[in-house]
Amino acid sequence: MGFNPEDAIDAAKDITTNAIEKSSDIVGNARDIIKGDIAGGVGEIVQNSLDIATYAFDRAKAVFIGKSADTE
């Protein structure tokens, strides 16, 4: 299956939406750090950051390979 520009645009929208949602979680985690839960807040920020990166990679891979990320 070839590269489909419409799929790439949809993937970019999905990646952006996911990143925005996770960013709001990161703000909440920063609040936890300010309140004194340094380890918990930092751990969650790292996890949310990894979630953003993993989702972006999986969506991009699906666009270029031509498979849905859910089928793996």
C-alpha positions in Angstrom: 0.0 0.0 0.0 1.4 3.4 -0.9 1.6 6.6 1.1 -1.7 8.4 1.4 -1.5 12.1 2.2 -4.9 12.2 3.7 -3.9 9.5 6.2 -0.8 11.5 7.0 -2.9 14.6 7.8 -5.3 12.6 9.9 -2.4 11.1 11.8 -0.9 14.5 12.4 -4.2 15.7 13.8 -4.5 12.6 16.0 -0.9 13.1 17.2 -1.5 16.7 18.0 -4.7 15.9 19.9 -3.0 13.3 21.9 -0.1 15.5 22.7 -2.5 18.3 23.9 -4.4 15.9 26.1 -1.2 14.6 27.7 0.2 18.1 28.1 -2.7 18.9 30.4 -1.8 15.9 32.4 1.8 17.2 32.6 0.6 20.5 33.9 -1.2 18.6 36.7 2.0 16.7 37.4 3.9 20.0 37.6 1.3 21.1 40.2 2.1 17.9 42.2 5.8 18.8 42.1 5.1 22.3 43.4 3.0 20.8 46.2 6.0 18.7 47.2 5.5 15.3 45.5 8.7 15.6 43.5 9.2 11.9 42.7 5.6 11.3 41.8 5.3 14.4 39.7 8.5 13.8 37.8 7.7 10.1 37.3 4.3 11.0 35.8 5.8 13.7 33.6 8.3 11.2 32.2 5.5 8.6 31.7 3.3 11.1 29.9 6.2 12.2 27.7 6.9 8.6 26.7 3.2 8.1 26.0 3.2 11.1 23.6 6.3 9.8 21.8 5.0 6.2 21.6 1.7 7.3 20.2 3.3 9.6 17.7 5.7 6.8 16.6 2.9 4.3 16.2 0.7 6.6 14.2 3.6 7.7 11.9 4.6 4.0 11.4 1.0 3.2 10.5 0.9 5.9 7.9 4.2 4.8 6.3 3.7 1.0 6.5 0.0 1.2 5.7 -1.3 -0.7 8.7 -3.5 0.4 11.5 -1.6 0.7 14.8 -4.4 -1.2 16.4 -3.8 -4.4 14.3 -0.4 -5.1 15.8 
